[in-house]
Amino acid sequence: MSAIGIAASRVDGRAKVTGEARYAAEFTARGLLHGFVVSSAIAKGRIRSIDRNDALAVAGVAEVFTHENRPDLADSDSCYQDELAVPAASQ
């Protein structure tokens, strides 16, 4: 069965096309943190050390992640398990 050319009614369709829909980034939550990735300004340099102390001393900074203290990541897409999303329909 092909889905191309078949009209699909969406509960949130009208709100999305009129700009009335609220997206995840528009909601606030208690304790919500924001992250920023900082890239190197030197393309072909070597990092000898990273001193996180000055950044951690800034008010509001909760953590500074580096290769030394980052959380473990999935090795591949097949290893990743989303704890909240509904499993994808079979292809």
N, C-alpha and C positions, 0 to 999 in steps of 0.2 A: 504494500500500500504506500502510495506516495503522498506526502504532505504538501507538495508544491501545488499551488492554485486552490487549496481548500481553505475556505474562510474559517477562522478560529475566533470564537468570542472569548475575550479576556475580561475578567472582573475588574482589573485595574487599567484596561485599555484607554478609556476616556480620560481618566485622571492623568495618565502618562502623556497623552498627546496634547492635552490642554495645559500642562505644566502644573497641575494641582497635586500630582502624586508626591508623596514624601519618600525620599530614598534613605537608606541606612545611615549615610553620612549626615543627614539632617536631624537625627535624633540624638539627644544627649543621654548619658547614663552616668550614674554615680561612680566615681573612680575611673572614668574613661581616660585613657592615656593616648597620646599621639606620638608617632615615631618619625624620625627623619633619617635618611641615609646620607652620609657624608662621604663623598668620593675623594680620592687623592687628586691633588693638583699637579702631581708629577707622574707622567704616564709610565716612565720606565725606571722608577726608583725602587728601593727596597726599604721595607719598614723594619727598623731595628728594635723599636719598642713603642708602646702606646701608653701614655700617661693619662688616665681617665680622671684623675683627682680634681683638676680645675673645672671640668665639665660637671662632675658630680656635686661640686660646691655651689653651683648655680641654683637658686631657688626654683623649685618646681621640677627639677630634673630627677627622675625616679631611678634611671639606670642608663648605663652606656654599655652597649654590647660590642664586643670585638670577637675575633676568631677564638680567643681564649675562654670566653664565658658565655657564648651564645647557646641558646637551647638546641637540642638535637633536632635535626630535620629529617624528613623522609628521604631515603636514598633514591627513590624513583616515584613516579606518579602512582604506580601500583601499590606502593607501600603506604600511601597517604590515605587516611580515613577521616572523613569529615564527621565530627560528632553531632552536628546539628542538622545537616542537609538530608533530604530524602534521597535514597539511592536512585541513581539514574535509571531510566527505563532501558531495557535491553535494546540494542541497536538493530 
